[in-house]
């Protein structure tokens, strides 16, 4: 059975509920759902100090927003110190190169660490940074296993330092539109959600050799988005992974999953990374069905939908759904960085703080487990 932590914990000096369900403990404050985020009183800071760990390709997307927000990048750490030097020169940083993470953190004592390493290194890097007294924002996926993810959550609780995952696709203007129309009540209570993802992706390199390249490396985005859009959490999954004829991958690069979500919502996911022609969006093409209407989001175009306008006739009369127009302050990694800075400056806990994001990761590993066992897998404590 795949499991996620559901317990009362001490976080940032206060007792909070890390579960999505269950009765409140006397004197405790619920951390979830999103509209009850914990706020901690802190003085406003300027010029936050950071150490970036990992100088690979993804770091090129992080240095511009870090510089734009005035973050003092004190050091760039990489096992290949020459890679760190190249990034420092490329982005004209007043930072030191290093290959010694623990020593660098001990000497410089930054406010937070940006973990841009490969998934297999996330647990070691994040726990080292938390134990050194630093907050952490790290790339997805949270960890290479659920056991490692639980270790990281425990380290955050033990040290009283925040760990958040940069689940970058949450910070998208279109995705905010989908979330807000889905939760507006116009289509009633959500009952069904479907996501299709079909792209022929010729990466080369490590993905071609992974055992579950689609679910492990890509589906975390879609699994996190279903939670973001609907406000629900996973309960159980039945999944089938397979490697279609003509695939250039060694592992199972296609999957069909049926998730049971909280509130009785059913989420169906169909995806492949070796589907040539008629590609979907990288964010997936979505259908959200409520008990009074439907919303469609496809090809990254603005969502549209219809809702009931009457109660007679074989096909009931319909009207177009009104789509709101909220926007995040910034998109992608920049949006995640702003939530980390909000925490440092004002104490607002980010929406992808580790107690929340572990639920999205649990969907990944439960789907893989279900495919291996050929049976339904519960996602609960």
C-alpha positions as CSV (number, residue, x, y, z in Angstrom):
1,X,0.0,0.0,0.0
2,X,1.3,3.5,-0.9
3,X,0.9,5.8,2.0
4,X,1.3,9.5,2.7
5,X,1.8,11.2,6.1
6,X,-1.4,12.3,7.8
7,X,-0.6,13.5,11.3
8,X,-0.4,16.6,13.5
9,X,3.1,18.2,13.3
10,X,5.0,21.1,14.7
11,X,5.8,23.5,11.9
12,X,7.4,26.9,12.2
13,X,6.7,26.8,15.9
14,X,3.0,26.1,15.7
15,X,0.9,22.9,15.7
16,X,-0.6,22.3,12.3
17,X,-2.6,19.6,10.6
18,X,-0.7,17.8,7.9
19,X,-3.8,15.8,6.9
20,X,-6.6,16.6,4.6
21,X,-9.1,14.8,6.7
22,X,-9.8,13.9,10.3
23,X,-10.9,15.9,13.4
24,X,-8.9,18.8,14.6
25,X,-6.7,18.4,17.6
26,X,-7.4,20.9,20.4
27,X,-5.3,24.1,19.9
28,X,-4.1,23.1,16.4
29,X,-4.6,25.0,13.2
30,X,-5.4,23.3,9.8
31,X,-2.7,23.8,7.2
32,X,-4.9,22.6,4.4
33,X,-6.8,23.5,2.3
34,X,-5.1,26.2,0.4
35,X,-7.3,29.0,1.6
36,X,-6.3,28.4,5.2
37,X,-2.5,28.7,4.7
38,X,-0.5,29.2,7.9
39,X,1.0,32.7,8.3
40,X,3.9,33.4,10.6
41,X,4.8,36.8,11.9
42,X,8.3,37.8,10.6
43,X,10.0,41.1,9.8
44,X,10.3,42.0,6.1
45,X,13.7,41.0,4.6
46,X,15.6,42.4,1.6
47,X,18.4,40.9,-0.4
48,X,17.7,37.3,0.7
49,X,20.9,35.1,0.5
50,X,20.8,31.9,-1.5
51,X,23.0,29.0,-2.5
52,X,22.2,27.3,-5.8
53,X,23.0,23.5,-5.9
54,X,23.2,22.1,-9.4
55,X,24.6,23.9,-12.5
56,X,23.0,21.7,-15.1
57,X,20.6,22.7,-17.9
58,X,17.6,23.6,-15.6
59,X,19.7,26.2,-13.7
60,X,19.5,28.4,-16.8
61,X,15.8,28.9,-16.1
62,X,16.5,29.8,-12.4
63,X,19.3,32.4,-12.5
64,X,17.2,35.1,-14.4
65,X,14.3,35.2,-11.8
66,X,16.7,35.0,-8.9
67,X,18.6,38.0,-10.2
68,X,15.3,39.8,-11.1
69,X,14.1,39.5,-7.5
70,X,17.4,40.8,-6.1
71,X,18.4,37.5,-4.4
72,X,22.1,37.5,-3.4
73,X,23.4,34.3,-5.0
74,X,26.3,33.6,-2.7
75,X,27.5,30.3,-4.2
76,X,26.9,27.8,-7.0
77,X,27.6,24.3,-5.9
78,X,28.1,21.4,-8.3
79,X,30.1,18.1,-8.2
80,X,31.7,19.5,-11.4
81,X,33.1,22.7,-10.1
82,X,33.9,23.8,-13.7
83,X,30.2,23.7,-14.5
84,X,29.6,26.0,-11.5
85,X,32.3,28.4,-12.8
86,X,30.7,28.5,-16.2
87,X,27.3,29.3,-14.9
88,X,28.7,32.1,-12.7
89,X,30.5,33.6,-15.7
90,X,27.5,33.2,-18.0
91,X,25.1,35.0,-15.6
92,X,27.7,37.4,-14.3
93,X,27.2,36.4,-10.7
94,X,29.1,37.6,-7.7
95,X,29.1,34.0,-6.4
96,X,31.8,31.5,-5.5
97,X,32.0,28.1,-7.2
98,X,32.1,25.1,-4.9
99,X,31.8,21.3,-4.9
100,X,31.4,21.1,-1.1
101,X,27.8,21.7,-0.1
102,X,28.0,21.1,3.6
103,X,31.2,23.3,3.9
104,X,29.7,26.1,1.8
105,X,26.5,26.2,3.9
106,X,28.4,26.1,7.2
107,X,30.5,29.0,6.1
108,X,28.0,31.2,4.2
109,X,24.8,30.4,6.2
110,X,22.3,31.4,3.4
111,X,18.7,32.1,4.0
112,X,17.6,29.4,1.5
113,X,19.0,26.8,-0.9
114,X,17.8,26.2,-4.5
115,X,18.1,22.4,-5.2
116,X,18.5,21.9,-9.0
117,X,20.1,18.5,-8.8
118,X,18.8,15.2,-10.3
119,X,15.9,13.5,-8.5
120,X,18.2,10.8,-7.0
121,X,20.2,13.6,-5.2
122,X,17.2,15.6,-3.9
123,X,16.9,13.8,-0.5
124,X,20.6,14.2,0.4
125,X,20.8,17.8,-0.8
126,X,17.6,18.9,0.8
127,X,18.2,17.2,4.1
128,X,21.7,18.6,4.3
129,X,20.4,22.1,3.7
130,X,17.6,21.8,6.2
131,X,19.9,20.4,8.9
132,X,22.2,23.4,8.2
133,X,19.4,25.7,9.1
134,X,18.4,26.7,5.5
135,X,15.0,26.8,3.9
136,X,14.8,24.9,0.6
137,X,13.0,25.2,-2.7
138,X,13.7,22.3,-5.0
139,X,12.9,21.0,-8.5
140,X,10.3,18.4,-9.0
141,X,9.9,15.5,-8.5
142,X,10.2,15.8,-4.8
143,X,12.2,12.6,-4.4
144,X,13.1,9.3,-6.1
145,X,11.0,7.3,-3.7
146,X,8.3,7.7,-1.1
147,X,10.7,6.7,1.6
148,X,13.0,9.5,0.7
149,X,10.1,11.9,0.5
150,X,9.0,11.0,4.0
151,X,12.6,11.6,5.2
152,X,12.6,15.1,3.7
153,X,9.2,15.9,5.3
154,X,10.5,14.7,8.6
155,X,13.7,16.8,8.3
156,X,11.6,19.9,7.6
157,X,9.5,19.2,10.8
158,X,12.6,18.4,12.9
159,X,14.5,21.5,11.9
160,X,11.6,23.9,11.7
161,X,12.7,24.9,8.2
162,X,10.5,25.1,5.2
163,X,10.9,22.8,2.2
164,X,8.8,23.5,-0.9
165,X,8.8,21.9,-4.4
166,X,8.9,24.0,-7.5
167,X,5.8,22.4,-9.2
168,X,6.3,25.0,-12.0
169,X,3.2,24.3,-14.0
170,X,1.0,25.5,-11.2
171,X,2.2,29.1,-11.9
172,X,0.5,29.6,-15.2
173,X,-2.2,32.1,-16.2
174,X,-4.2,29.5,-18.1
175,X,-4.0,27.0,-15.2
176,X,-5.2,29.7,-12.8
177,X,-8.2,30.2,-15.1
178,X,-9.0,26.5,-15.1
179,X,-8.7,26.3,-11.4
180,X,-10.9,29.3,-10.7
181,X,-13.7,28.3,-13.2
182,X,-13.6,24.7,-11.9
183,X,-14.0,25.9,-8.3
184,X,-16.5,28.7,-9.0
185,X,-19.5,26.6,-8.7
186,X,-20.8,27.3,-12.2
187,X,-20.6,23.7,-13.3
188,X,-21.7,22.5,-9.9
189,X,-19.8,19.9,-7.9
190,X,-17.0,18.3,-9.9
191,X,-17.6,14.5,-10.5
192,X,-15.2,13.6,-13.3
193,X,-11.8,14.8,-14.6
194,X,-10.0,13.5,-17.7
195,X,-6.5,14.3,-18.9
196,X,-5.0,13.1,-22.2
197,X,-1.3,13.6,-22.9
198,X,0.2,12.3,-26.2
199,X,3.5,13.4,-27.6
200,X,6.3,11.7,-29.5
201,X,9.3,12.9,-27.6
202,X,12.8,11.8,-28.9
203,X,14.9,13.0,-26.0
204,X,17.8,10.5,-26.2
205,X,19.8,10.1,-23.0
206,X,18.7,8.8,-19.6
207,X,14.9,8.9,-20.3
208,X,15.3,6.3,-23.0
209,X,16.6,3.9,-20.4
210,X,14.2,4.7,-17.4
211,X,11.8,1.9,-16.3
212,X,8.8,4.3,-16.2
213,X,9.9,7.5,-18.1
214,X,6.4,8.9,-18.6
215,X,5.0,8.4,-15.1
216,X,8.2,9.2,-13.2
217,X,9.4,12.1,-15.2
218,X,6.3,13.8,-16.7
219,X,3.1,12.7,-15.2
220,X,3.9,14.3,-11.8
221,X,2.9,17.6,-13.6
222,X,-0.5,16.3,-14.6
223,X,-1.1,14.6,-11.3
224,X,-0.3,17.8,-9.4
225,X,-2.5,19.8,-11.7
226,X,-5.6,17.6,-11.1
227,X,-5.2,18.4,-7.4
228,X,-4.6,22.1,-8.2
229,X,-7.6,22.4,-10.5
230,X,-10.1,20.5,-8.3
231,X,-8.9,20.9,-4.7
232,X,-9.1,17.1,-4.2
233,X,-6.5,14.6,-3.0
234,X,-5.8,11.0,-4.1
235,X,-7.5,8.0,-2.5
236,X,-6.6,5.1,-4.7
237,X,-5.5,4.1,-8.2
238,X,-5.7,1.3,-10.8
239,X,-3.0,1.7,-13.5
240,X,-1.6,0.0,-16.5
241,X,1.9,0.9,-17.8
242,X,3.0,-0.5,-21.2
243,X,5.6,0.0,-24.0
244,X,3.7,0.4,-27.3
245,X,4.9,-1.2,-30.6
246,X,7.3,1.2,-32.3
247,X,8.5,2.7,-29.0
248,X,12.2,3.8,-28.8
249,X,12.2,3.6,-25.0
250,X,13.4,0.6,-23.0
251,X,10.8,1.1,-20.2
252,X,7.1,1.5,-20.1
253,X,6.5,4.9,-21.7
254,X,2.7,4.8,-21.9
255,X,0.1,4.6,-19.1
256,X,-3.6,4.5,-18.4
257,X,-4.7,5.3,-14.9
258,X,-8.0,5.6,-13.0
259,X,-7.6,7.6,-9.8
260,X,-10.2,7.8,-7.1
261,X,-10.0,11.3,-5.6
262,X,-11.5,12.7,-2.4
263,X,-15.1,13.8,-2.6
264,X,-16.0,10.9,-4.9
265,X,-14.2,12.5,-7.9
266,X,-12.9,10.1,-10.6
267,X,-9.8,11.2,-12.5
268,X,-8.8,9.3,-15.7
269,X,-5.3,9.8,-17.1
270,X,-4.1,8.5,-20.5
271,X,-0.6,9.3,-21.7
272,X,2.3,8.4,-24.0
273,X,5.7,9.8,-24.8
274,X,5.9,7.8,-28.0
275,X,2.7,8.9,-29.8
276,X,3.6,10.3,-33.2
277,X,1.2,12.9,-34.7
278,X,-1.7,14.9,-33.4
279,X,0.1,15.9,-30.2
280,X,-1.7,17.3,-27.2
281,X,-0.4,20.2,-25.2
282,X,2.5,19.5,-22.9
283,X,0.1,20.4,-20.1
284,X,-2.4,17.8,-21.3
285,X,-5.8,18.3,-22.7
286,X,-8.5,18.3,-20.0
287,X,-12.2,17.8,-19.5
288,X,-13.8,18.7,-16.1
289,X,-17.3,17.5,-15.6
290,X,-19.6,18.8,-12.8
291,X,-23.2,17.9,-11.9
292,X,-24.4,21.1,-13.7
293,X,-21.9,21.5,-16.6
294,X,-18.5,20.9,-18.3
295,X,-15.3,22.8,-18.8
296,X,-12.8,22.0,-21.6
297,X,-9.1,23.0,-21.5
298,X,-7.1,21.9,-24.5
299,X,-4.1,23.0,-26.6
300,X,-3.2,25.6,-23.9
301,X,-6.1,27.8,-25.1
302,X,-8.4,29.6,-22.7
303,X,-10.8,27.2,-21.0
304,X,-14.4,27.2,-22.2
305,X,-17.5,25.4,-21.1
306,X,-21.3,25.1,-20.8
307,X,-23.6,25.0,-17.8
308,X,-27.3,24.3,-17.3
309,X,-29.7,27.1,-18.2
310,X,-33.0,25.2,-17.6
311,X,-34.5,21.9,-16.4
312,X,-36.7,20.7,-19.3
313,X,-36.1,18.9,-22.6
314,X,-34.2,15.8,-23.7
315,X,-31.0,17.9,-23.9
316,X,-31.4,20.6,-21.2
317,X,-30.8,24.2,-22.4
318,X,-27.2,25.4,-21.8
319,X,-25.3,28.6,-21.6
320,X,-21.6,29.4,-21.8
321,X,-19.6,29.4,-18.6
322,X,-18.2,32.7,-17.5
323,X,-14.4,32.4,-17.4
324,X,-12.7,34.6,-14.8
325,X,-9.4,36.3,-15.6
326,X,-7.0,35.9,-12.6
327,X,-3.2,35.8,-13.2
328,X,-0.3,34.7,-11.2
329,X,2.3,37.4,-10.5
330,X,4.9,35.4,-12.5
331,X,4.9,32.2,-14.4
332,X,6.8,28.9,-14.0
333,X,9.9,28.8,-11.7
334,X,9.6,32.6,-11.1
335,X,6.1,32.0,-9.6
336,X,7.5,29.4,-7.2
337,X,10.4,31.6,-6.2
338,X,8.0,34.4,-5.3
339,X,6.1,32.1,-3.0
340,X,9.4,31.2,-1.3
341,X,10.2,34.9,-0.9
342,X,6.7,35.5,0.5
343,X,7.5,33.0,3.2
344,X,10.8,34.6,4.1
345,X,9.3,38.1,4.1
346,X,5.8,37.5,5.4
347,X,5.5,33.9,6.7
348,X,3.0,32.8,4.0
349,X,3.4,29.1,3.5
350,X,3.7,28.2,-0.2
351,X,1.0,26.1,-1.8
352,X,3.6,23.4,-2.8
353,X,5.2,23.1,0.7
354,X,6.4,19.5,1.2
355,X,3.4,18.3,3.3
356,X,1.2,19.1,0.3
357,X,3.4,18.1,-2.5
358,X,4.1,14.6,-1.2
359,X,0.4,13.9,-2.1
360,X,1.1,14.5,-5.8
361,X,4.3,12.4,-5.6
362,X,2.2,9.6,-3.9
363,X,0.1,9.5,-7.0
364,X,3.2,8.7,-9.1
365,X,4.5,5.8,-7.0
366,X,1.0,4.4,-6.4
367,X,0.4,4.3,-10.1
368,X,3.7,2.5,-10.7
369,X,2.9,0.0,-7.9
370,X,-0.6,-0.6,-9.2
371,X,0.8,-1.4,-12.7
372,X,3.3,-3.8,-11.2
373,X,0.7,-5.6,-9.1
374,X,-2.1,-5.5,-11.6
375,X,-4.5,-4.3,-8.9
376,X,-6.0,-1.3,-7.2
377,X,-3.7,0.5,-4.8
378,X,-4.9,2.6,-1.9
379,X,-3.2,5.9,-1.3
380,X,-3.9,6.5,2.4
381,X,-2.4,6.1,5.9
